[in-house]
Amino acid sequence: MNEQDSTLLNNYFNGLLSETERVEAKQRATQDPEFGAEFHLRQEMEGFPLKLQQREDLKNTFQSIGDQFFSQVEETGTAPAMKARITRSRWLTSLAAALTLAIAAVWFLNQDNTSLYQQYSQHAPLSLTLRGNAENRATDAEKSFNTKDYAAALTALQDVLKEHPDSSTALLYKGICLVELLKPKDARDVLIPLSLQNNALKSDALWYIALSYVSEKNNKMALSFLEQIPKDDIHYAQAVKLIGKLK
């Protein structure tokens, strides 16, 4: 399973895909055996947090079986062989369920805020329209960013900003590159001033400031910026979902 497919599955199960993209993902799960196996495993895992009663029932089942077994041992001094044969299928079913639950528990425990950042950091392609000496470097920045070469993109964006220091788009994507390069504090030095301006990228800056805190597992600060995103903004729906996961 490559990184692109893992991201696709994350987006599918976090409700980040359009209806058309969801249909395409489901169709691929029926045609691609490897992708389909991972898809169905994730589907099973996603259901576990909602099955609290089933978990409690499973716990009670093991407790009941254990009580019956040891009670018989104490009374007769021997293990209840016939009873064991009668409940063999029950034991196997319970064991299978327990193993599945254990695998799912390990998987969910490993879904920390780093992976949460990866799930929500889906960047719009960079597109800069500049003239003059910075035009070639703008093209370099676009190519590098859009192929996820964030180090090269950052270098090119810094060159662009030397000639166009007030380019909001270049500043925003410089901030994104810094977050991706594991420099969230440096990113906020760029993004916070941008978020204080009344321009079209204000909410984008708020969104990426929040994500920079998510990457540091600082839920409190991430929430404070997510809650500033207005209801009519393109990031609002994702912000609501992310808020629900951080609280």
N, C-alpha and C positions, 0 to 999 in steps of 0.2 A: 504494500500500500504506500503510494508516494505521498508527498506533502500536499499536493494539489487535491488529491482525493480525500485526504484527511480533513482538509479545510472545507471541502464540499460537504462532507458528512457532518462536520461541526455546524455549518451554516444551516443544513437541512433540519437537524434536530434542535436548533435554537431559533427556528422560525425566521431566519434571515434571508430566505430565498423567495423569489416571486412564485406565483402559482405555476407558471410555465416551467420554471427551473425545477420546482418540486416534482412535477410530472416527469420531466426528463430524467431526474435522478432515480425515481422509482422504476422507470422503464429500463434504465441501465442496470439496476439491481437484478432485473429478471434476465438480462442478456450477458452480463459479465460475471462469471462465477466468483472471482476473487472479491470484486466490489460488492456483489450480492451477499456473500458470506459476512463481510464486515458490516454491511447495511443491516442485516437481520440481527447480528449480535448487538449492534448499537440499539436497535429497536427494542430488543429484550432488556437491555440495561436501562434504557430510558424509562421503562415501565416499573422498575423496582422501587423508586422513591414513592410511588403512588400505591404500593401494595403493603402498607403497614399492617393491615389486619391479617393478610396472608402470612407475614413474617411472625406475627404473634401466634397465629394458628400453628405454624411450623414449630415454634418454640414449645407450645403446649403439647404438640404431638410427641416430641422427643421426651418431654418431661413425663407424660403419661406412660409411654413405652418403658422408660427407665424405671419408673415407680413399680410397674407391673413385674418387670424382670427381677428386680432386687427383692421385692416382696416374696416372690416365689422361691428365690434362693434361700431367704431367711426361714421360710416355712418348711421347706423340704430338704434343704442342704444340697440341692442339685439345680442346675440350670434348666429352665423349662424348654426342653428340646422341641416338643410338639408345638408349643406356643410360638417358638421361633420360626418353625416351618410355616405356620398359618399366617404369620405376619411378615413373611419374607418380602412379598411385593410391596408392602407398606414401608418396610425398611429401605428397600431400594429406591422407591419414589422419594422418600424423605431425604435420603443421602444425595440423590441427584439434585434435588431442590437446594439442599444446603451447599453443595459444591458450586452450583450456579450463583447462588446468593453471595458466596464468598468471593468469587471472581468479580462479580458486579461491585461488591463493596470496595475491593482493592482498586478497581477502575475509577470509581467515583472519588475515593480519597485522593487519587492522583490528579484530579481535575482542579488544580490550584488556580490562583489568580493569573499566573503566567499564561496558562492555556486560555483563560477567560479573555485576556487581552488579545490573544491570537484569534479568538473567535470573532471579536468585534472590530479588529483593526483591518477592515476591508477598505482600502484606499481608492478613491476615484483616480483615474489616470491623470497625470500631470500634463497640462497643456498651457504653454507660455507663448504669448504673441508679443514679440519684441523686435525692435529694429536697431540698427547700429552695430557696434562692435560686440554687443552681448548676444546677438541673434544666434551665432553658432554655439555658444556655450549654453544658451537656452535649449537648443536642440539636443545637445549632449545631456543636459539635465533630464529632459523628457525621456530620452531613450534609456538612460540608466535607471531612473525611478520606475518607469513602467516595466522594466525587467527585474526589479527588486535588487538592483545593485545600489544600495543606499549610500555607501561610502563614496562612490563615484558621483552619484547624484548630488550629494552634499557639497563636494568640491566644486562642481559646476554651478550650483546655486549660489555659492559664496562669490564666485566670479561674476555672476549675473547681478548680485546685489551691490557689488562695487560700483556698477554703472547705474543701477536702478535701486537705490537703497529703500525706496518707499513702495516697492512692488509687494502688495499684500499676498499675492499668490506665491511668489518666491519665498516670502517669509513663512507662510503657512507650511509649505512643503519642506522648507529647511527644518522647521520644528518636527514634522513627521519623521524625517530622516534621522534626526537626533534621538527620537524615541525608539525607532527601530534599531539604532546602533547602541542601545542600552545607555543612553545619556539623557534620562528624563529631566533632570534638573536643568541642564543646558537647554533642553527643548522648551521648558517653561519660561526661561529667560527671553525666548523669542515669542512664544505664544501668548503669554499673559498680556504684554502691551497690545498685541493684536486684538485680544478679546475685549479690551477697554475702548476700542474704536467703534464708531457706528458705521460699519461697512458690511458688505454682503458676506464677509468671511468671519464675522464675529462669532457666530454659533459654531462654525467649524473649529475655530480656535478653542472654544469652550469644550467641545467634544474631545479634542485631542489632549487638552490639559487633563481632563478627567481620565482618559486612557493612560496618560503618563503616570498618574497616581495608581491606576489599576495594575500597571506593570510593576509597581513597587509594593503592591499589596496594601496600599494605604486607602482602605475603603472609605473612611470618614471624609478625607479630602476629595476623593473621586465623587462621592455623593454630592458634596457642596457645589461642584461645578456642573454635574449632570442636571441638578435641579434648577439651574439657571437657563437651561435650553428651552426656548419658547415652544408652545404647543403647535404652532404652524410651521415649525422648522423640519427639514428633511431628516434630521437626526433624532427627532423627538420619540418616535416609536421605538427605536433601538435603545434610546436612553431610558425609557420606561422599563424595558425588559432587563437592562443591565442594573438599574436601581433595584429591581426585585431580587436579583441574584446577589447583590452586595449587602443587602440589609439582613 
